[in-house]
Amino acid sequence: MDPTSDPKPIAGASNERVGHDGLVLVADDDPDVRELVAFRLERDGFEVMAAADGEAALELMQRRRPTAAVLDVMMPGLDGYEVTRRMRSSPELAEVPVILLTASVQEAAVTRGFEAGADDYVKKPFSPAEFIDRVKRAIEQRRSEPSL
């Protein structure tokens, strides 16, 4: 792997402490959105690891399995749909809840996300309180599902 593409933590996305609510991976190519999402999650007790693209997101998740993943739909390289599909086909990541972020309001985009295996879909811009609620709900739904 090229050392310049090694995923690095971003400002506002601490990997120093374990949040009481779990570890959330945030992947978005927009640094402002990444930092805002990380800030909101950390403020609510989550630990955050962040990536700028889908490839880096998958690499981070192979190092540490997150409690949930928040993925932007439109990223360079692997988009959020493809990252979700790869997670669902991986025994280690198949049960990690996925929340997709998008600026699209088209029903076809939402349907495509659910078909890829997403647990929820949040449209940008979003209410921070609703966003946190939906992340927590996705985690709780996965935890309460019986194992196959």
N, C-alpha and C positions, 0 to 999 in steps of 0.2 A: 504494500500500500504506500502511496506517495505521502510523505510526512506533511506536506502542505495541505492535504485533504483530510488529515486527522480531525475528527470532530472535537471541537473545543467547547467548553462551557461558555455561556454568554453572560454579560452583566445582567444581574437580576435572576440568574438561574444557578443557584448554589448547589454544588454537589457535596458540601461539607457536612450537612446534617440530614438525618433521616426524618422526614415529615411524619407526623403521627397518622396521617391519612393515606400515606403510601407514596410511591414514586411514579411520577407522570412524565412520559416522554412528550415533548412538544417539538413538532417539525413544521417549520414555515420558512419560506425563503425571504419573507419580509422581516427584517430585524426589528422593526417597530412592533409588529404584531407579535412576534416571538417573545419580545421583552414584556409586552403588556400581558400576554397569556401567562408567562412564567411568574410575573409579579402577582397576578390575581391568585394563581394556584398556591404560591408560597405563602401569601398573606392568609390563606385559608388552611394552612397546615400541611401542604403537600411538599415533598421534595421534588425538584424538577431537573431533568436533563434535557438539553436542547440541541437541535440539529437544524441546519439550513437547507437540507434536501433529503430526499427519500433514501438515498444510498447511505448517508451518514446516520439516518434514523435507524435503519436496519442494523448497522454496525454497532451502534450504542445498545440496542436491544439485545444483541447477542452477548454483549459484555455483562449487562445487568437487565434482568427481566423486569419491566415496569408493571405497576398496578393498573395503569391505563395509558393509552396513547391518544394524543390530540394531533391530528394530521391535517395540514392544508391540502386541499384538493389539487391546486395548480402549483406544482413545484417543478423546477428544471430536473431533467433526468427522470427518475422514478416519481410519478405523481402519487397523491394520496390513495387513489384507487388501487394502484399496483402495489404499494406498500401494504395496504390492507389485505389484498389477495395473498401476498407472500406470507404475511403473518398468519392468516387462516390456514395456510398449507404447512406451516411449521409446527411440529408437536410442542415445542417450547413456548411458542407465542400465540397459538390458536385460541386460547381462552382469555387473552388480554383484551379488555374492552377498547373499542376504537370509536372516537368521536371525530368526525370530519368537519373541517372549517371551510367555508366557501363564500365567495361574494355572489355566486350564482343563485338566482331565485327560480330557476327553471325546474319544474317537476322532474324532467328527465335526468337532470344531474343528481337530484336527491335519490331517485330510483336506482341510478347507476351505483351510487355509494352503498345503498343497502344490499344490492346484488353482489357487490364486492365483499360484503361481510361486515360493514360498519354497524355499530350499535346505535349510533345517533348522529345527527347532522345539525350543525349550528351555522346559521347564516351571519356573515359579517355585514354591518357592525352588529355587535351583540351586547346584551345587558350582562355586565359582569356577574351579578347575582344569579341570573338564569343560567349562565354558562357554568358556574361552579355547581349549581344544583344538578345540571344535566351530567356533569362529570361524575358527581357522587352517585347519582341514580344509575348510571351505566355500570359503575363499579359494584354497587349493591345488587343489581340484577344478575351480574355474572357470578357474584359470590353465592347468591341464593339458588342458582341453577344446579340441579343434581348432576354429578359427574357421570359421564357415560361409561 
